[in-house]
Amino acid sequence: MSEDPIAHGELAALTRRFEEVAEKHDREFGIIKSDLTAVRLQIGNLDQKVEALDKKIDRNQAQIIELLTQLVGQRPDAG
């Protein structure tokens, strides 16, 4: 039984196309993975900034409360 050269050629072409698509998917997956890593880092940075802002707001509110507390009981025309 002899081998069919046309079938071999078609099989080789299909194999090449499969390998090209697999390589393309691997590259695209790598790009997506890299992008997701960058997004995670940015989210981490945003979380840190939000935490810092929360602390700053808390300090400012504490200062406002302290100043208002000091003003309680003072006469508006005294000064």
C-alpha positions as CSV (number, residue, x, y, z in Angstrom):
1,M,0.0,0.0,0.0
2,S,1.6,3.3,-1.1
3,E,1.2,6.5,0.7
4,D,-0.9,9.2,-0.8
5,P,1.3,12.3,-1.6
6,I,-1.8,14.6,-1.7
7,A,-3.0,13.5,1.7
8,H,0.5,14.0,3.1
9,G,0.6,17.5,1.6
10,E,-2.8,18.4,3.0
11,L,-1.9,16.9,6.4
12,A,1.4,18.9,6.4
13,A,-0.5,22.1,5.5
14,L,-3.1,21.5,8.2
15,T,-0.3,20.8,10.8
16,R,1.4,24.1,9.8
17,R,-1.8,26.1,10.1
18,F,-2.6,24.5,13.5
19,E,0.9,25.3,14.8
20,E,0.7,28.9,13.5
21,V,-2.7,29.4,15.2
22,A,-1.4,27.8,18.4
23,E,1.7,30.2,18.4
24,K,-0.6,33.1,17.7
25,H,-2.9,32.1,20.6
26,D,0.2,31.7,22.9
27,R,1.4,35.2,22.0
28,E,-2.0,36.7,22.5
29,F,-2.4,34.9,25.8
30,G,1.0,36.3,26.9
31,I,-0.1,39.8,26.0
32,I,-3.4,39.4,27.8
33,K,-1.6,38.0,30.9
34,S,0.8,40.9,30.8
35,D,-2.0,43.4,30.5
36,L,-3.8,41.8,33.5
37,T,-0.7,42.0,35.5
38,A,-0.4,45.7,34.7
39,V,-4.1,46.3,35.7
40,R,-3.5,44.5,39.0
41,L,-0.6,46.7,39.8
42,Q,-2.6,49.8,38.9
43,I,-5.5,48.6,41.1
44,G,-3.0,48.1,43.9
45,N,-1.7,51.6,43.5
46,L,-5.2,53.0,43.5
47,D,-6.0,51.1,46.7
48,Q,-3.0,52.6,48.3
49,K,-4.0,56.1,47.2
50,V,-7.6,55.6,48.4
51,E,-6.3,54.5,51.8
52,A,-4.0,57.5,52.0
53,L,-6.9,59.8,51.1
54,D,-9.1,58.2,53.7
55,K,-6.5,58.8,56.4
56,K,-6.1,62.4,55.3
57,I,-9.8,62.9,55.4
58,D,-10.0,61.4,58.9
59,R,-7.2,63.7,60.1
60,N,-8.9,66.7,58.5
61,Q,-12.2,65.8,60.1
62,A,-10.5,65.4,63.5
63,Q,-9.0,68.8,63.1
64,I,-12.3,70.3,62.2
65,I,-14.0,68.7,65.2
66,E,-11.2,69.9,67.5
67,L,-11.5,73.5,66.2
68,L,-15.3,73.5,66.5
69,T,-15.0,72.1,70.0
70,Q,-12.7,74.9,70.9
71,L,-15.2,77.4,69.5
72,V,-18.1,76.0,71.5
73,G,-19.0,78.4,74.4
74,Q,-17.1,81.4,73.0
75,R,-19.1,84.5,72.4
76,P,-19.1,85.6,68.7
77,D,-18.4,89.2,69.6
78,A,-15.4,88.2,71.9
79,G,-12.1,88.4,70.3
